[in-house]
């Protein structure tokens, strides 16, 4: 990918006031007669303003966590984007024309912009349909049965696709090429007979947006009482060049400010749970899209908050999903916790019955990921016998032996120390057994012949 010329970067830098830029998201306090500004640092748990902004140098630095840089660094860290995206974002903010790029890049960018345009158009069609007489019973279901307010419906731009396999195609009327609708995963080709049909039919639709609030896909939910209620309860758009479900988190655009304010992000299993939390005023919530929380998700969220709480239903399936995610993410350098709801409830049920305050208390008491895994294994096996304790220890150490990047870290030392305390075993014994487990894991890995 070609680079922008150096003079363009300097033009963007010189026309971006760092005080104004950082002041858009933080409260800045002038010091030394305006020679510098101070704010609470968003990159660590800051109780005293330790982030300093220097207008003369057009830079910032936190004197506690040592994060710092210029306007480009600020956007990259806060928005979790690469340098190029930060540069283009600041250029647009400063109303500076972006230099011509390579033909391939221009074509790729134009193609994506076309997809964003058609997806935004489709979002409006679905939203207007929900509010029309055609969507009257569906709107009643959302407001009366699900308890969503009209403000929540508008905020998330929920919509409805009626029971008509060519409704969106007819609404299009040549406004967009049908191939563009297909690339946006809004319609599919008919096999054999030719032509196209709409992808989402007779479903409530949830627009799925990226962190820049661009609609990239949709999630569809069946409606109780409609003839297709025996089909899959939820399904999402197929992946496209603007939508990869393992990278996108539902609700991030709506939650990002609350995440930064609380320095905590809650992750639910689906968009309905996410919307329900927002409905009850819990706004630092996002959702995965049919997948467990992945390393890609965690790396993205770490740019916004140091603490991630997985919120899973309290039923057996929710417990298994939690345990599966923990196995993958235990080595991540983040405060990862797991909040399980009691009595098999989902967030909507729990918030409706117990309220926001009780929900917040569960968040505060949510165990760390390793501790959740220990409780999960203890619940499955039991700790009442020596055999049970040994089996639980073996399960935990087998897990730790497979976690990438954990060996030799301070995080491993802390986990092993606490694990020994919980199981009433010397840490030296736990550590030596872990080393044996690691050797066994390495021996079981297939030998890969190195190429000369």
C-alpha positions as CSV (number, residue, x, y, z in Angstrom):
1,X,0.0,0.0,0.0
2,X,1.5,3.4,-1.0
3,X,2.4,6.0,1.6
4,X,1.2,9.6,1.6
5,X,3.8,12.2,1.0
6,X,5.6,13.6,4.0
7,X,4.4,17.2,3.3
8,X,0.8,16.0,3.5
9,X,1.4,14.5,6.9
10,X,3.0,17.7,8.1
11,X,0.1,19.8,6.7
12,X,-2.4,17.7,8.6
13,X,-0.3,17.9,11.8
14,X,0.1,21.7,11.6
15,X,-3.6,22.2,11.0
16,X,-4.7,20.0,13.9
17,X,-4.8,21.7,17.3
18,X,-4.0,19.0,19.8
19,X,-5.8,20.8,22.6
20,X,-9.0,21.0,20.6
21,X,-8.6,17.4,19.5
22,X,-8.2,15.9,22.9
23,X,-10.7,18.4,24.4
24,X,-13.4,16.7,22.2
25,X,-13.4,13.7,24.5
26,X,-11.7,14.8,27.7
27,X,-12.2,17.7,30.1
28,X,-9.0,19.7,30.0
29,X,-7.9,22.0,32.8
30,X,-5.5,24.9,31.8
31,X,-2.3,25.1,33.9
32,X,0.6,27.6,34.0
33,X,-1.5,30.2,32.3
34,X,-2.5,27.9,29.4
35,X,1.1,26.7,28.7
36,X,-0.1,23.2,29.4
37,X,-3.4,21.4,30.1
38,X,-4.2,18.5,32.4
39,X,-6.8,15.8,32.3
40,X,-7.6,12.4,33.7
41,X,-5.7,9.8,31.6
42,X,-8.0,7.5,29.7
43,X,-5.3,4.8,29.3
44,X,-5.2,3.8,33.0
45,X,-7.3,4.1,36.2
46,X,-6.5,7.7,36.9
47,X,-7.9,9.5,40.0
48,X,-5.6,12.6,39.7
49,X,-5.2,14.4,36.4
50,X,-1.9,12.9,35.2
51,X,-2.3,13.4,31.4
52,X,-0.6,16.6,30.3
53,X,-1.1,18.3,26.9
54,X,1.5,20.7,25.6
55,X,0.2,23.2,23.0
56,X,3.7,24.5,22.1
57,X,4.9,21.0,21.2
58,X,1.6,19.7,20.0
59,X,2.0,16.6,22.1
60,X,0.7,14.9,25.2
61,X,2.0,12.6,27.8
62,X,0.8,10.7,30.9
63,X,3.4,10.9,33.6
64,X,2.0,7.7,35.3
65,X,1.4,5.1,32.6
66,X,3.9,6.9,30.1
67,X,1.5,6.9,27.2
68,X,2.2,9.8,24.9
69,X,2.7,11.1,21.4
70,X,1.2,13.5,18.9
71,X,-2.2,14.0,17.2
72,X,-1.7,10.9,15.1
73,X,-0.8,8.8,18.1
74,X,-3.9,10.1,20.0
75,X,-6.3,9.0,17.3
76,X,-4.6,5.6,16.8
77,X,-4.8,4.8,20.5
78,X,-8.3,6.2,21.1
79,X,-9.9,4.9,18.0
80,X,-7.9,1.7,17.8
81,X,-6.9,2.3,14.1
82,X,-3.8,2.1,12.0
83,X,-1.7,5.2,11.1
84,X,-3.3,5.6,7.7
85,X,-6.8,5.7,9.1
86,X,-5.8,8.2,11.7
87,X,-4.2,10.4,9.1
88,X,-7.3,10.3,6.8
89,X,-9.6,11.0,9.8
90,X,-7.6,14.0,10.9
91,X,-7.4,15.2,7.3
92,X,-11.2,15.1,7.0
93,X,-11.5,16.8,10.3
94,X,-9.3,19.7,9.1
95,X,-11.0,19.8,5.7
96,X,-7.8,18.9,3.9
97,X,-8.1,17.2,0.5
98,X,-6.5,13.7,0.6
99,X,-3.9,13.2,-2.1
100,X,-4.7,10.8,-5.0
101,X,-3.9,7.2,-4.2
102,X,-3.1,4.3,-6.4
103,X,-5.7,3.0,-8.8
104,X,-6.2,-0.2,-6.8
105,X,-6.6,1.6,-3.6
106,X,-9.1,4.1,-5.1
107,X,-11.1,1.2,-6.6
108,X,-11.1,-0.7,-3.3
109,X,-12.1,2.4,-1.3
110,X,-14.9,3.2,-3.8
111,X,-16.2,-0.3,-3.6
112,X,-16.4,-0.2,0.2
113,X,-18.1,3.2,0.1
114,X,-20.7,1.9,-2.3
115,X,-21.4,-1.0,0.1
116,X,-21.7,1.5,3.0
117,X,-24.1,3.6,1.0
118,X,-26.4,0.7,0.1
119,X,-26.4,-0.7,3.6
120,X,-27.3,2.7,5.0
121,X,-30.1,2.9,2.5
122,X,-31.4,-0.5,3.5
123,X,-31.2,0.4,7.2
124,X,-33.6,3.3,6.4
125,X,-36.0,1.1,4.4
126,X,-36.2,-1.4,7.3
127,X,-36.6,1.3,9.9
128,X,-39.4,3.1,8.0
129,X,-41.1,-0.3,7.4
130,X,-41.2,-1.0,11.1
131,X,-42.9,2.4,11.8
132,X,-45.4,1.9,8.9
133,X,-48.7,0.1,9.1
134,X,-47.0,-3.0,7.7
135,X,-44.8,-3.2,10.8
136,X,-47.6,-2.4,13.3
137,X,-47.7,-5.8,15.0
138,X,-43.9,-6.1,15.0
139,X,-43.5,-2.7,16.6
140,X,-46.1,-3.8,19.2
141,X,-44.0,-6.9,19.9
142,X,-40.9,-4.8,20.4
143,X,-42.5,-2.3,22.7
144,X,-45.0,-4.4,24.6
145,X,-43.4,-7.8,24.7
146,X,-39.7,-7.0,24.6
147,X,-40.2,-3.7,26.5
148,X,-38.1,-1.5,24.2
149,X,-38.8,2.2,24.3
150,X,-39.3,4.2,21.1
151,X,-36.0,5.9,22.0
152,X,-34.1,2.6,22.1
153,X,-35.7,1.5,18.8
154,X,-34.6,4.8,17.2
155,X,-31.1,4.7,18.8
156,X,-30.3,1.2,17.4
157,X,-32.4,1.8,14.3
158,X,-34.2,-1.4,14.6
159,X,-36.3,-2.3,11.5
160,X,-38.5,-4.9,9.9
161,X,-38.4,-6.7,6.6
162,X,-42.0,-7.9,5.6
163,X,-43.0,-11.4,4.5
164,X,-42.1,-10.7,0.8
165,X,-39.1,-12.3,-0.9
166,X,-38.7,-9.4,-3.3
167,X,-39.7,-6.5,-1.1
168,X,-36.2,-4.9,-0.9
169,X,-35.6,-5.6,-4.6
170,X,-38.8,-3.8,-5.5
171,X,-37.9,-0.9,-3.2
172,X,-34.6,-0.5,-4.9
173,X,-36.1,0.2,-8.4
174,X,-32.7,0.5,-10.0
175,X,-31.3,2.9,-7.5
176,X,-28.4,0.6,-6.9
177,X,-27.1,-2.2,-9.2
178,X,-28.6,-5.5,-8.0
179,X,-25.0,-6.9,-7.9
180,X,-24.2,-4.2,-5.2
181,X,-27.2,-5.5,-3.2
182,X,-25.7,-9.0,-3.5
183,X,-22.2,-7.9,-2.5
184,X,-23.8,-6.2,0.6
185,X,-25.4,-9.6,1.4
186,X,-28.9,-8.1,1.2
187,X,-30.0,-10.4,-1.6
188,X,-29.0,-13.7,-3.0
189,X,-29.0,-15.3,-6.4
190,X,-31.7,-17.9,-7.1
191,X,-30.3,-21.3,-8.1
192,X,-31.2,-22.5,-11.5
193,X,-34.0,-20.2,-12.4
194,X,-31.9,-17.0,-12.3
195,X,-32.9,-13.7,-10.6
196,X,-32.5,-12.7,-7.0
197,X,-34.4,-12.9,-3.7
198,X,-34.1,-10.9,-0.4
199,X,-31.9,-12.4,2.3
200,X,-33.8,-11.2,5.3
201,X,-37.6,-11.9,5.2
202,X,-40.2,-11.4,8.0
203,X,-37.6,-10.6,10.7
204,X,-36.8,-7.8,13.1
205,X,-33.5,-6.4,11.9
206,X,-30.7,-5.0,14.0
207,X,-28.2,-2.9,12.1
208,X,-24.6,-4.0,12.9
209,X,-22.2,-1.0,12.8
210,X,-18.5,-0.7,13.0
211,X,-16.7,1.6,15.5
212,X,-17.1,4.5,13.1
213,X,-20.9,4.0,13.1
214,X,-21.0,2.7,9.6
215,X,-23.6,0.0,9.0
216,X,-21.8,-3.1,7.8
217,X,-24.3,-5.9,8.2
218,X,-27.6,-6.8,9.8
219,X,-28.8,-9.3,12.4
220,X,-32.3,-10.8,11.9
221,X,-34.6,-12.2,14.6
222,X,-37.7,-14.3,14.0
223,X,-41.0,-12.9,15.4
224,X,-43.1,-15.0,17.7
225,X,-46.4,-15.8,16.2
226,X,-45.2,-15.4,12.6
227,X,-45.1,-18.4,10.3
228,X,-41.3,-18.6,10.2
229,X,-40.8,-18.8,14.0
230,X,-39.7,-22.4,13.7
231,X,-36.6,-21.3,11.8
232,X,-33.3,-20.2,13.3
233,X,-34.1,-17.6,16.0
234,X,-31.2,-15.3,14.9
235,X,-28.9,-15.1,11.9
236,X,-26.6,-12.4,10.6
237,X,-25.5,-11.2,7.2
238,X,-22.9,-13.3,5.5
239,X,-19.4,-11.9,5.6
240,X,-18.3,-9.3,3.1
241,X,-15.4,-7.0,2.5
242,X,-16.8,-4.6,5.1
243,X,-18.0,-7.2,7.6
244,X,-16.0,-9.9,9.4
245,X,-17.9,-11.2,12.4
246,X,-14.8,-12.1,14.3
247,X,-13.7,-8.4,14.2
248,X,-17.0,-6.6,14.6
249,X,-18.7,-6.0,18.0
250,X,-22.3,-5.1,18.0
251,X,-23.1,-1.8,19.9
252,X,-19.5,-0.5,20.1
253,X,-20.3,2.7,18.4
254,X,-23.2,3.3,20.9
255,X,-21.1,2.2,23.9
256,X,-17.7,3.6,23.4
257,X,-18.1,6.8,25.5
258,X,-19.7,4.9,28.4
259,X,-16.8,2.3,28.1
260,X,-14.3,5.1,28.4
261,X,-16.1,6.7,31.3
262,X,-16.4,3.5,33.3
263,X,-13.1,2.0,32.1
264,X,-15.1,-1.3,31.8
265,X,-16.7,-3.0,28.9
266,X,-19.4,-5.7,29.3
267,X,-19.6,-8.3,26.5
268,X,-22.9,-10.2,26.0
269,X,-23.7,-13.2,23.9
270,X,-26.0,-11.4,21.4
271,X,-27.4,-8.1,20.2
272,X,-30.8,-8.6,22.0
273,X,-29.0,-8.8,25.4
274,X,-26.9,-5.8,24.5
275,X,-29.9,-3.7,23.6
276,X,-31.7,-4.8,26.7
277,X,-28.8,-3.6,28.9
278,X,-28.8,-0.2,27.1
279,X,-32.6,0.0,27.7
280,X,-32.0,-0.3,31.4
281,X,-29.3,2.4,31.4
282,X,-26.2,0.0,31.3
283,X,-24.5,1.6,28.3
284,X,-21.0,0.2,28.4
285,X,-22.1,-3.0,26.7
286,X,-21.3,-4.7,23.4
287,X,-22.1,-8.1,21.9
288,X,-20.3,-10.8,19.9
289,X,-22.0,-12.0,16.7
290,X,-22.5,-15.7,16.9
291,X,-18.9,-16.4,18.1
292,X,-17.2,-16.5,21.4
293,X,-15.1,-13.6,22.5
294,X,-11.8,-13.8,20.4
295,X,-8.3,-12.4,20.8
296,X,-9.1,-10.0,18.0
297,X,-12.1,-8.7,20.0
298,X,-10.1,-8.4,23.1
299,X,-7.2,-6.5,21.4
300,X,-9.8,-4.1,20.0
301,X,-11.5,-3.6,23.4
302,X,-8.3,-3.1,25.3
303,X,-7.8,0.2,23.4
304,X,-11.0,1.5,25.1
305,X,-10.9,-0.1,28.6
306,X,-8.6,-2.0,30.8
307,X,-11.4,-4.3,32.2
308,X,-13.5,-6.7,30.2
309,X,-16.4,-8.5,31.8
310,X,-18.0,-11.4,29.8
311,X,-21.7,-11.5,30.6
312,X,-23.2,-14.9,29.9
313,X,-26.5,-16.5,30.6
314,X,-26.6,-18.6,33.8
315,X,-27.8,-21.7,32.0
316,X,-25.5,-24.7,31.1
317,X,-25.0,-23.4,27.6
318,X,-23.9,-20.0,28.9
319,X,-21.5,-21.6,31.4
320,X,-19.9,-23.7,28.6
321,X,-19.6,-20.6,26.4
322,X,-17.8,-18.8,29.2
323,X,-15.4,-21.7,29.9
324,X,-14.6,-21.9,26.2
325,X,-13.8,-18.2,25.9
326,X,-11.7,-18.3,29.1
327,X,-9.5,-21.1,27.7
328,X,-8.6,-19.0,24.7
329,X,-8.1,-15.6,26.5
330,X,-6.6,-16.4,29.8
331,X,-3.1,-15.3,28.7
332,X,-4.3,-11.9,27.6
333,X,-2.9,-8.9,29.4
334,X,-6.2,-7.5,30.5
335,X,-8.4,-7.6,33.6
336,X,-10.7,-10.3,32.1
337,X,-13.7,-11.3,34.3
338,X,-16.8,-13.5,33.9
339,X,-20.2,-12.6,35.2
340,X,-22.7,-15.5,35.3
341,X,-26.4,-14.6,35.9
342,X,-28.2,-16.8,38.4
343,X,-31.1,-19.2,37.8
344,X,-30.4,-19.5,34.0
345,X,-31.5,-15.9,33.4
346,X,-30.4,-13.6,30.6
347,X,-29.6,-9.9,31.1
348,X,-33.1,-8.8,30.1
349,X,-34.7,-11.1,32.6
350,X,-32.4,-10.2,35.4
351,X,-32.5,-6.5,34.9
352,X,-36.3,-6.6,34.7
353,X,-36.7,-8.5,37.9
354,X,-33.8,-7.1,40.0
355,X,-33.0,-3.8,38.5
356,X,-29.8,-1.8,37.7
357,X,-28.3,-1.7,41.1
358,X,-28.3,-5.5,41.6
359,X,-26.9,-5.9,38.1
360,X,-24.1,-3.4,38.9
361,X,-23.3,-5.4,42.1
362,X,-22.9,-8.6,40.1
363,X,-20.5,-6.8,37.8
364,X,-18.4,-5.7,40.8
365,X,-18.3,-9.2,42.2
366,X,-17.5,-10.9,38.9
367,X,-14.6,-13.3,39.4
368,X,-11.4,-13.1,37.3
369,X,-11.3,-15.5,34.4
370,X,-9.0,-18.0,36.0
371,X,-11.1,-18.1,39.2
372,X,-14.3,-18.6,37.1
373,X,-12.6,-21.5,35.4
374,X,-11.6,-23.0,38.7
375,X,-15.2,-22.7,40.0
376,X,-16.5,-24.2,36.8
377,X,-14.2,-27.2,37.1
378,X,-15.0,-27.6,40.8
379,X,-18.7,-27.5,40.0
380,X,-18.3,-30.2,37.4
381,X,-15.9,-32.5,39.4
382,X,-16.2,-31.5,43.1
383,X,-13.6,-30.7,45.7
384,X,-15.0,-32.9,48.5
385,X,-12.4,-35.7,48.0
386,X,-8.7,-35.9,47.4
387,X,-9.4,-37.4,44.0
388,X,-11.6,-34.5,43.1
389,X,-9.0,-31.9,44.2
390,X,-6.4,-33.7,42.1
391,X,-8.6,-33.8,39.0
392,X,-9.5,-30.1,39.3
393,X,-5.8,-29.3,39.7
394,X,-5.0,-31.3,36.6
395,X,-7.8,-29.7,34.6
396,X,-6.5,-26.2,35.6
397,X,-2.9,-27.0,34.9
398,X,-3.7,-28.6,31.5
399,X,-5.5,-25.4,30.6
400,X,-2.6,-23.2,31.8
401,X,-0.1,-25.3,29.9
402,X,-1.9,-24.6,26.6
403,X,-2.4,-20.8,27.1
404,X,-0.1,-19.0,24.7
405,X,2.2,-16.3,26.1
406,X,1.6,-17.2,29.7
407,X,4.8,-19.1,30.6
408,X,7.3,-17.1,32.7
409,X,5.1,-14.0,33.1
410,X,4.1,-12.2,36.3
411,X,0.5,-13.1,35.5
412,X,1.4,-16.8,35.6
413,X,3.1,-16.4,39.0
414,X,0.0,-14.7,40.5
415,X,-2.4,-17.3,39.1
416,X,-0.2,-20.2,40.4
417,X,0.1,-18.6,43.8
418,X,-3.6,-18.1,44.2
419,X,-4.4,-21.5,42.7
420,X,-2.2,-23.2,45.3
421,X,-3.9,-21.3,48.1
422,X,-7.4,-22.2,46.9
423,X,-6.5,-25.9,46.6
424,X,-4.4,-25.9,49.8
425,X,-1.2,-27.0,48.0
426,X,2.3,-25.5,48.1
427,X,3.0,-23.2,45.1
428,X,6.2,-25.1,44.4
429,X,4.2,-28.3,43.9
430,X,1.7,-26.6,41.6
431,X,4.5,-25.0,39.6
432,X,6.5,-28.3,39.2
433,X,3.4,-30.1,38.0
434,X,2.7,-27.3,35.5
435,X,6.2,-27.8,34.1
436,X,5.5,-31.5,33.6
437,X,2.2,-30.7,31.9
438,X,3.9,-28.3,29.5
439,X,6.4,-31.0,28.5
440,X,3.6,-33.4,27.9
441,X,1.8,-30.9,25.7
442,X,5.0,-30.2,23.7
443,X,5.6,-33.9,23.2
444,X,2.1,-34.4,21.9
445,X,2.5,-31.6,19.3
446,X,3.2,-32.9,15.8
447,X,6.8,-32.6,14.6
448,X,7.3,-30.0,11.9
449,X,10.2,-30.5,9.6
450,X,12.1,-27.3,9.1
451,X,12.8,-26.3,5.5
452,X,16.5,-25.5,4.8
